[in-house]
Amino acid sequence: QVQLVESGGGLVQAGDSLRLSCAASGRTFLRYAMGWFRQAPRKEREFVAATSWRGENTYYAESVKGRFTISRDNAKNTVYLQMNSLKPEDTAVYYCAATEFIRPGTDPGSYGTWGQGTQVTVAS
């Protein structure tokens, strides 16, 4: 089973950029499609982006499409989330997650492994 550790969160101003990283341990990283989710206070965890196991297919929530980019480097066992043009409503704890489904979905319940999360705060 893979273990996940996120990093790269922080406090930024609206319009700034951040890149989140999710490092996976274990030699089975290639078996997993990967996703990013976020959870704001008093809100449910929501889908942000996902990538297939080779990275050839990517999926985005409408709210981040055109601003966020998910990518993965399988040689480094790492998945990234590049976030540009950040808005205050992007403020949340961001989680990466792994799923054994070939096509990653938007339902958090379909992901079996989660990282501990990293806080992103966007000031207006």
Buried (B, 14 or more C-beta within 10 A) or exposed (E): EBEBBBEBBEEBEEEBEBEBBBBBEBEEBEEBBBBBBBBBEEEEBBBBBBBBBEBEEBBBBEBBEEBBBBBBEEEEBBBBBBBBEBBEEBBBBBBBBBBBBEEBBBEBEBBEBBBEBBEBBBEE
